[in-house]
Amino acid sequence: MNWKLKNLQPLENNYELIFGVLVIPITATIYIGISFLPVALMPTCHFHAATGLPCPTCGATRALHLLSSGDFTQAWLMQPLLITTAICAAIYSLYSFIVVLGKLPRIRVAKITKKDRRLILTSCITLFLLNWLYLTLTGI
C-alpha cells in the first residue's frame, strides 16, 4: 500500500468534505440525543435478552452516554471498539477541516493490492471478534 499527498483535482471526489466535515453535525446530533436521553429509555438488546450473551455492539448507547458526560475511561471500558472508532472519526474530522479550509493536498492511497485488502479485512474482523470476546468476558 502506497500513500501520497495529492492536490484535489476538479472532478475528483472530495472525501474530506463529504465524510469528514459531515461527521461534526452528525456527531453533535447523536451527542445531544444521547446526553438528554434518560437511562431508563435507552434501548435494550434483543440478542442479549434472547441468548444471555452480549451482541457485538452491546453497551454502545451506554458508552456514548458516558462519553457525552465526559467519562472517557468508563466509556472505553464499556465498549472499546466503538470509542476507539469515535476517536478515529474525530481525528479524521479535524484533518478534514484543516485540508478543506486550507485547500491543502490530501492524503491518498496510491496503490492497494489484493494482499493489502485481505490484511485490512482480516484486521477488521479480528478487532470486531476481539471486542465481542471482551464484552462476553466482562459481562457488559
MIZA-847269 format. One line per 8 residues: number of its first residue (from 1); their letters; for each residue x, y, z of N, C-alpha, C. Coordinates in nm, 3 decimals, padded with zeros to 5 digits. Example, Ala and Ser with C-alpha at 12.3 -4.5 7.8 and 13.67 -1.06 7.14 Angstrom:
% residues 2
1> AS> 01.319,-00.569,00.780,01.230,-00.450,00.780,01.320,-00.330,00.780  01.285,-00.225,00.708,01.367,-00.106,00.714,01.290,00.003,00.787
% end
This chain:
% residues 140
1> MNWKLKNL> 00.085,-00.116,00.000,00.000,00.000,00.000,00.090,00.123,00.000  00.069,00.213,-00.094,00.146,00.336,-00.104,00.059,00.455,-00.071  00.112,00.547,00.009,00.042,00.668,00.046,00.111,00.786,-00.019  00.033,00.887,-00.056,00.094,01.007,-00.112,00.006,01.127,-00.084  00.069,01.244,-00.089,-00.006,01.370,-00.080,-00.042,01.412,-00.221  -00.167,01.451,-00.238,-00.214,01.481,-00.372,-00.309,01.602,-00.367  -00.291,01.694,-00.459,-00.385,01.805,-00.470,-00.516,01.755,-00.528  -00.625,01.810,-00.481,-00.758,01.771,-00.528,-00.777,01.817,-00.672
9> QPLENNYE> -00.815,01.724,-00.758,-00.841,01.755,-00.899,-00.986,01.803,-00.914  -01.017,01.877,-01.020,-01.151,01.937,-01.036,-01.269,01.840,-01.022  -01.263,01.721,-01.080,-01.377,01.629,-01.072,-01.354,01.513,-00.976  -01.250,01.521,-00.897,-01.218,01.414,-00.801,-01.310,01.423,-00.680  -01.346,01.308,-00.624,-01.430,01.305,-00.505,-01.357,01.373,-00.389  -01.427,01.459,-00.320,-01.371,01.530,-00.206,-01.416,01.458,-00.079  -01.349,01.347,-00.048,-01.388,01.264,00.066,-01.381,01.339,00.198  -01.284,01.427,00.209,-01.270,01.503,00.333,-01.391,01.593,00.356
17> LIFGVLVI> -01.443,01.653,00.251,-01.561,01.737,00.265,-01.685,01.651,00.289  -01.699,01.545,00.211,-01.818,01.460,00.220,-01.829,01.391,00.355  -01.723,01.319,00.394,-01.730,01.237,00.515,-01.679,01.309,00.639  -01.564,01.371,00.627,-01.502,01.431,00.745,-01.577,01.548,00.802  -01.613,01.643,00.718,-01.680,01.763,00.766,-01.822,01.730,00.813  -01.886,01.633,00.754,-02.021,01.596,00.795,-02.025,01.520,00.928  -01.909,01.471,00.972,-01.904,01.397,01.099,-01.944,01.488,01.216  -01.905,01.615,01.210,-01.934,01.707,01.321,-02.084,01.725,01.344
25> PITATIYI> -02.164,01.760,01.241,-02.308,01.775,01.268,-02.375,01.643,01.308  -02.332,01.534,01.248,-02.390,01.403,01.283,-02.355,01.368,01.427  -02.229,01.388,01.464,-02.185,01.359,01.600,-02.257,01.449,01.699  -02.273,01.576,01.666,-02.343,01.668,01.754,-02.487,01.625,01.776  -02.552,01.580,01.671,-02.690,01.533,01.682,-02.699,01.411,01.773  -02.608,01.316,01.753,-02.607,01.195,01.837,-02.577,01.233,01.982  -02.478,01.321,01.999,-02.440,01.366,02.133,-02.558,01.428,02.207  -02.627,01.518,02.140,-02.742,01.585,02.203,-02.851,01.484,02.234
33> GISFLPVA> -02.878,01.394,02.139,-02.982,01.294,02.161,-02.951,01.202,02.277  -02.828,01.156,02.286,-02.791,01.061,02.391,-02.772,01.131,02.525  -02.717,01.251,02.525,-02.691,01.317,02.653,-02.820,01.354,02.726  -02.929,01.374,02.654,-03.055,01.408,02.719,-03.147,01.287,02.736  -03.106,01.172,02.686,-03.188,01.052,02.696,-03.175,00.992,02.835  -03.284,00.979,02.908,-03.276,00.914,03.040,-03.232,00.768,03.024  -03.156,00.721,03.120,-03.103,00.584,03.115,-03.217,00.483,03.103  -03.329,00.509,03.166,-03.443,00.417,03.161,-03.500,00.402,03.021
41> LMPTCHFH> -03.481,00.502,02.935,-03.535,00.497,02.800,-03.436,00.444,02.696  -03.317,00.409,02.739,-03.218,00.358,02.644,-03.265,00.223,02.589  -03.235,00.198,02.464,-03.282,00.073,02.403,-03.220,-00.050,02.467  -03.296,-00.158,02.466,-03.245,-00.284,02.519,-03.197,-00.371,02.404  -03.109,-00.463,02.435,-03.052,-00.551,02.333,-03.136,-00.679,02.325  -03.199,-00.700,02.211,-03.284,-00.818,02.194,-03.200,-00.945,02.186  -03.082,-00.936,02.128,-02.993,-01.053,02.120,-02.953,-01.096,02.261  -02.918,-01.000,02.347,-02.880,-01.031,02.485,-02.998,-01.088,02.562
49> AATGLPCP> -03.115,-01.033,02.540,-03.235,-01.081,02.610,-03.268,-01.225,02.569  -03.245,-01.257,02.440,-03.280,-01.391,02.390,-03.175,-01.496,02.424  -03.046,-01.457,02.422,-02.940,-01.558,02.439,-02.865,-01.548,02.571  -02.873,-01.435,02.638,-02.795,-01.415,02.760,-02.653,-01.371,02.731  -02.617,-01.363,02.604,-02.484,-01.317,02.563,-02.494,-01.177,02.506  -02.390,-01.097,02.526,-02.394,-00.964,02.465,-02.373,-00.973,02.315  -02.438,-00.884,02.241,-02.411,-00.875,02.098,-02.283,-00.793,02.079  -02.226,-00.791,01.961,-02.100,-00.716,01.941,-02.111,-00.566,01.968
57> TCGATRAL> -02.232,-00.512,01.968,-02.247,-00.369,01.993,-02.312,-00.340,02.128  -02.327,-00.441,02.211,-02.387,-00.419,02.343,-02.307,-00.315,02.420  -02.378,-00.226,02.483,-02.313,-00.121,02.561,-02.281,00.003,02.482  -02.309,00.003,02.352,-02.273,00.118,02.269,-02.347,00.244,02.312  -02.476,00.234,02.336,-02.553,00.351,02.377,-02.507,00.399,02.513  -02.485,00.306,02.606,-02.436,00.345,02.739,-02.296,00.406,02.730  -02.211,00.351,02.642,-02.076,00.406,02.625,-02.081,00.547,02.569  -02.169,00.570,02.472,-02.184,00.706,02.416,-02.240,00.801,02.521
65> HLLSSGDF> -02.328,00.750,02.605,-02.383,00.832,02.714,-02.271,00.870,02.811  -02.185,00.773,02.846,-02.071,00.801,02.934,-01.974,00.899,02.867  -01.951,00.878,02.739,-01.860,00.966,02.665,-01.916,01.108,02.661  -02.046,01.122,02.640,-02.107,01.256,02.634,-02.104,01.325,02.770  -02.094,01.249,02.878,-02.084,01.310,03.010,-01.940,01.332,03.052  -01.845,01.297,02.963,-01.704,01.323,02.990,-01.628,01.211,03.058  -01.693,01.097,03.078,-01.626,00.984,03.145,-01.563,00.893,03.039  -01.448,00.936,02.986,-01.383,00.866,02.875,-01.337,00.726,02.914
73> TQAWLMQP> -01.282,00.711,03.033,-01.230,00.580,03.076,-01.342,00.477,03.086  -01.449,00.512,03.154,-01.561,00.419,03.169,-01.627,00.390,03.034  -01.633,00.491,02.948,-01.690,00.470,02.814,-01.606,00.370,02.737  -01.473,00.384,02.743,-01.385,00.291,02.672,-01.394,00.151,02.731  -01.405,00.140,02.862,-01.418,00.008,02.926,-01.552,-00.057,02.890  -01.653,00.024,02.867,-01.786,-00.027,02.832,-01.789,-00.082,02.689  -01.726,-00.012,02.594,-01.732,-00.051,02.453,-01.606,00.001,02.382  -01.492,-00.071,02.397,-01.365,-00.019,02.346,-01.361,00.005,02.195
81> LLITTAIC> -01.421,-00.082,02.117,-01.415,-00.065,01.972,-01.492,00.059,01.926  -01.607,00.081,01.983,-01.688,00.198,01.947,-01.616,00.327,01.985  -01.561,00.333,02.104,-01.495,00.455,02.149,-01.368,00.481,02.068  -01.293,00.375,02.037,-01.174,00.390,01.953,-01.214,00.441,01.815  -01.322,00.388,01.760,-01.372,00.434,01.631,-01.416,00.580,01.638  -01.480,00.619,01.747,-01.524,00.758,01.764,-01.403,00.852,01.771  -01.297,00.810,01.839,-01.176,00.891,01.847,-01.112,00.905,01.709  -01.105,00.794,01.635,-01.051,00.799,01.498,-01.134,00.890,01.409
89> AAIYSLYS> -01.266,00.885,01.424,-01.354,00.973,01.345,-01.330,01.119,01.381  -01.306,01.148,01.508,-01.278,01.286,01.550,-01.146,01.334,01.491  -01.045,01.248,01.489,-00.916,01.284,01.431,-00.930,01.308,01.281  -01.004,01.220,01.212,-01.025,01.236,01.069,-01.103,01.365,01.040  -01.199,01.396,01.126,-01.277,01.517,01.107,-01.188,01.641,01.123  -01.099,01.640,01.220,-01.006,01.751,01.239,-00.915,01.766,01.117  -00.860,01.653,01.070,-00.778,01.653,00.948,-00.859,01.710,00.830  -00.983,01.668,00.819,-01.069,01.714,00.708,-01.090,01.864,00.711
97> FIVVLGKL> -01.120,01.917,00.829,-01.139,02.061,00.840,-01.013,02.136,00.798  -00.897,02.087,00.841,-00.771,02.154,00.810,-00.746,02.155,00.659  -00.762,02.038,00.593,-00.731,02.034,00.450,-00.838,02.103,00.365  -00.964,02.096,00.408,-01.070,02.161,00.330,-01.059,02.312,00.342  -01.047,02.362,00.464,-01.041,02.507,00.482,-00.908,02.565,00.432  -00.800,02.488,00.445,-00.670,02.536,00.400,-00.641,02.506,00.254  -00.733,02.433,00.188,-00.715,02.393,00.049,-00.578,02.327,00.029  -00.548,02.233,00.119,-00.418,02.165,00.121,-00.425,02.033,00.045
105> PRIRVAKI> -00.309,01.977,00.010,-00.306,01.844,-00.053,-00.366,01.739,00.042  -00.426,01.638,-00.017,-00.495,01.533,00.059,-00.409,01.408,00.065  -00.424,01.332,00.171,-00.358,01.202,00.181,-00.441,01.102,00.103  -00.378,01.032,00.012,-00.448,00.933,-00.070,-00.367,00.803,-00.074  -00.438,00.694,-00.089,-00.375,00.564,-00.110,-00.352,00.552,-00.260  -00.226,00.538,-00.298,-00.193,00.534,-00.440,-00.212,00.395,-00.498  -00.174,00.296,-00.423,-00.184,00.159,-00.473,-00.225,00.068,-00.358  -00.330,-00.009,-00.381,-00.371,-00.106,-00.281,-00.382,-00.241,-00.350
113> TKKDRRLI> -00.308,-00.336,-00.297,-00.303,-00.468,-00.359,-00.410,-00.559,-00.298  -00.426,-00.674,-00.360,-00.520,-00.773,-00.308,-00.476,-00.819,-00.169  -00.346,-00.830,-00.149,-00.292,-00.869,-00.019,-00.324,-00.763,00.086  -00.313,-00.635,00.048,-00.347,-00.525,00.140,-00.495,-00.531,00.179  -00.580,-00.554,00.082,-00.724,-00.565,00.109,-00.754,-00.679,00.205  -00.689,-00.792,00.183,-00.709,-00.908,00.269,-00.662,-00.877,00.411  -00.550,-00.809,00.425,-00.497,-00.772,00.556,-00.592,-00.676,00.629  -00.645,-00.579,00.558,-00.739,-00.484,00.617,-00.866,-00.556,00.663
121> LTSCITLF> -00.920,-00.641,00.576,-01.042,-00.716,00.611,-01.018,-00.807,00.731  -00.907,-00.879,00.730,-00.873,-00.969,00.840,-00.857,-00.891,00.971  -00.793,-00.776,00.963,-00.773,-00.692,01.082,-00.907,-00.644,01.138  -00.995,-00.600,01.050,-01.127,-00.551,01.094,-01.208,-00.664,01.159  -01.209,-00.779,01.098,-01.282,-00.893,01.154,-01.223,-00.933,01.289  -01.091,-00.935,01.297,-01.023,-00.972,01.422,-01.057,-00.874,01.533  -01.051,-00.744,01.504,-01.085,-00.644,01.605,-01.230,-00.657,01.649  -01.319,-00.681,01.554,-01.461,-00.700,01.583,-01.481,-00.819,01.677
129> LLNWLYLT> -01.417,-00.932,01.645,-01.431,-01.052,01.728,-01.365,-01.037,01.865  -01.250,-00.970,01.871,-01.185,-00.944,01.999,-01.272,-00.854,02.088  -01.335,-00.756,02.027,-01.426,-00.670,02.102,-01.544,-00.751,02.156  -01.598,-00.838,02.073,-01.710,-00.922,02.116,-01.668,-01.016,02.229  -01.548,-01.074,02.217,-01.496,-01.160,02.324,-01.479,-01.079,02.453  -01.425,-00.960,02.444,-01.409,-00.872,02.561,-01.544,-00.847,02.626  -01.645,-00.813,02.546,-01.778,-00.785,02.600,-01.836,-00.909,02.668  -01.814,-01.025,02.607,-01.865,-01.150,02.664,-01.796,-01.181,02.796
137> LTGI> -01.665,-01.166,02.801,-01.590,-01.199,02.922,-01.615,-01.101,03.037  -01.639,-00.975,03.003,-01.663,-00.876,03.109,-01.810,-00.870,03.150  -01.897,-00.932,03.072,-02.039,-00.936,03.106,-02.110,-00.802,03.087  -02.068,-00.729,02.988,-02.128,-00.596,02.963,-02.272,-00.610,02.932
% end
